[in-house]
Amino acid sequence: MQEEQGPVRAPEFPSDVTWLQGGPLRMADQRGRVVLVDFWDYTCVNCLHTLPYVKEWYRRYHSLGLVVVGVHAPEFSFARESGNVLRAVREQDIQYPVALDNEYATWQAYANRYWPAKYLIDANGYLRYYRPGEGGYGETEGAIQELLREQFREILLPGLMEPVREEDRPGAVCYRVTPELYLGYQRGLIGNVAGVTPDAAARYRDPGKHIDGNAYLEGDWLLAGEYLARPAGANGESRLVVPYMAKEVNLVMHPPTFGGAATIAVLQDGAPLPADDAGADVVAGAAAALVTVDTPRMYRLVNNREIDRHELTLATTSDGVALYAFTFTSACVEGEGPEGPRT
């Protein structure tokens, strides 16, 4: 088991943390138990990939002395709203305590840098293990078991979990994909050569030449600090074009703030996205592939049969819909190699 250089006491949960369920908890009251602190955000695809493991570890080991705490640190402003997070907690069937770390007080106390990130604290309150990003599930569960055995030498423990996905197997080699692509001007890469107009509605023209890792605008858009939105009263259709390399494509979106749902057409390589390549949130038919944006969350748009280069186009006439960030996931094969963090 890889241990933190220490000994280092685990920080106490700050007083300004809001407990969504299962709290308030004090680290000082957990002596005699092993504590797993999981930093996550409900819009983060990497966090969603780790949740099946964290939930199963809680189910397996809670009665044996494991305390799990999910610390929700929001990446986007709407993820600060407790109702949005509570909806995600219920949809994901999370049973362990969840704290809202809206001011990043817990994040800073742990000097954390990643979504997700896991910290293991032993029964004496010392930090013993750290795992950033995806992967390393067998190693992390092994560390949980080792700390439980330190407290209860004769404890009977189950075998380690089988990987939930093929890409989670140790030694899996994954293809390189397009990096995460933000759509607000603070971190986004907008490829329109004529420039962009921040914080105001403007009409854009797609230059026609596209580079991987950039987003290209056509029609009326409002470019804000952390999102791209179709402005109220826009004319015609607003389009967004993204060239990419990946197997799966996800997009964080928010419905119109003035109410109702938005509809977005999804095209790939100039044609409606085929049903065989559609993500879980897309309804694909012969004439069109559509996604309905009715809650603020991450939407699964594309799940290609094979990893390859494509050009994704989103088209909408729904005023007020906001687009925040794309994530692109890989396909993996068996092979030699380390199971490094995927953050």
C-alpha positions, 0 to 999 in steps of 0.5 A, spaced: 500 500 500 502 506 498 502 511 504 502 518 505 509 521 507 507 522 514 504 522 519 499 527 517 493 528 521 486 528 517 483 535 517 477 536 520 471 538 516 470 545 516 464 549 520 461 552 513 460 545 510 453 544 509 451 536 510 446 534 505 445 527 508 448 523 514 451 529 517 454 533 521 460 529 522 467 530 525 473 527 524 475 527 531 469 522 532 471 517 527 477 514 532 476 507 531 474 507 524 477 507 517 474 513 513 474 514 506 473 521 503 471 522 496 471 529 492 467 529 487 462 533 482 455 530 479 457 533 473 464 530 472 464 523 468 470 521 471 467 522 478 461 518 475 465 512 473 468 511 480 461 512 484 460 504 483 466 502 486 465 507 492 458 505 493 460 498 493 465 499 498 460 502 503 456 497 502 461 491 503 465 495 509 460 500 512 458 494 518 466 492 518 468 499 520 468 504 514 466 511 514 465 514 507 464 521 506 462 524 499 465 531 499 461 535 493 466 540 490 462 544 485 466 545 478 460 550 475 456 555 479 449 551 478 452 545 482 452 549 488 445 549 488 443 543 493 437 541 490 441 539 484 446 535 488 440 532 492 437 530 485 444 527 483 445 523 490 438 520 489 439 518 482 445 515 483 442 512 490 448 514 494 447 512 501 453 515 505 454 522 508 455 527 503 457 534 504 457 540 500 463 544 499 461 550 496 466 554 498 472 549 497 474 549 504 475 542 505 478 542 498 483 547 501 484 543 507 486 537 504 490 541 498 486 537 493 487 538 486 482 533 482 475 530 481 475 525 483 480 524 489 480 519 494 483 520 501 484 514 506 484 515 514 486 510 519 483 509 525 487 513 529 486 519 524 492 519 520 492 520 512 494 513 510 493 513 502 491 518 496 488 516 489 487 522 484 483 520 478 480 514 475 483 507 476 487 503 481 480 500 484 483 494 486 489 498 490 484 502 493 480 497 496 486 493 498 488 499 502 481 499 505 482 492 507 489 493 510 487 499 514 481 495 517 485 489 518 490 494 522 484 495 527 481 488 527 486 483 526 481 477 525 476 480 521 473 476 515 473 480 508 471 479 501 475 478 495 476 484 491 471 487 486 471 485 479 472 491 475 466 494 473 468 496 466 474 493 461 478 499 461 478 499 469 482 492 469 489 493 471 494 494 465 489 496 460 492 501 455 487 506 452 487 510 446 489 518 447 482 522 446 481 529 445 482 533 452 476 536 456 473 542 452 470 548 456 465 552 452 466 559 456 471 564 455 474 563 461 477 556 459 474 555 453 477 554 446 473 557 441 476 557 434 472 562 430 478 566 427 474 573 427 474 573 434 469 572 440 464 577 443 464 576 451 458 577 455 454 579 449 449 576 444 453 576 437 452 572 431 458 568 429 460 565 422 463 558 422 470 559 418 469 552 415 476 549 417 476 546 424 482 543 428 481 538 434 480 541 441 476 547 438 469 549 438 466 553 432 460 557 432 455 558 427 449 563 428 447 567 434 450 565 441 452 568 448 459 567 450 459 567 458 465 566 463 463 559 464 458 557 458 455 558 451 448 559 451 443 561 445 440 568 447 433 570 448 430 572 441 436 569 437 434 568 429 435 562 425 438 556 428 445 556 432 450 551 431 456 548 434 461 544 431 467 540 435 472 535 431 474 530 436 477 523 437 474 519 442 469 513 443 464 517 447 462 524 448 459 527 454 456 535 455 454 538 461 448 542 459 443 547 463 436 548 461 433 555 459 433 558 466 426 562 464 423 555 464 421 549 460 426 544 456 431 545 450 431 540 444 438 539 441 439 536 434 445 531 434 449 530 428 456 526 426 460 527 420 454 531 417 448 526 418 444 525 424 447 521 429 446 513 428 442 510 433 448 505 434 452 510 435 448 514 440 449 516 447 444 514 453 441 521 453 440 521 445 433 519 441 436 517 434 431 516 429 431 515 421 430 523 420 433 526 426 437 524 433 435 529 439 437 530 446 432 534 451 435 538 456 431 538 462 435 538 468 442 541 469 447 535 468 452 531 464 448 528 458 451 522 454 451 524 447 455 519 443 457 512 444 461 510 438 461 503 436 469 504 435 474 509 437 475 514 431 475 521 429 469 525 427 466 531 427 460 533 432 455 538 430 449 540 435 444 545 432 438 548 436 433 553 436 431 553 443 433 560 447 436 560 453 440 553 453 447 553 456 453 549 454 458 548 459 464 543 457 465 537 453 468 530 456 471 525 451 472 518 453 477 512 450 476 505 448 481 501 452 485 494 450 488 489 454 496 490 454 502 491 458 502 498 462 501 502 468 494 503 471 495 511 471 490 516 474 485 518 469 483 525 471 
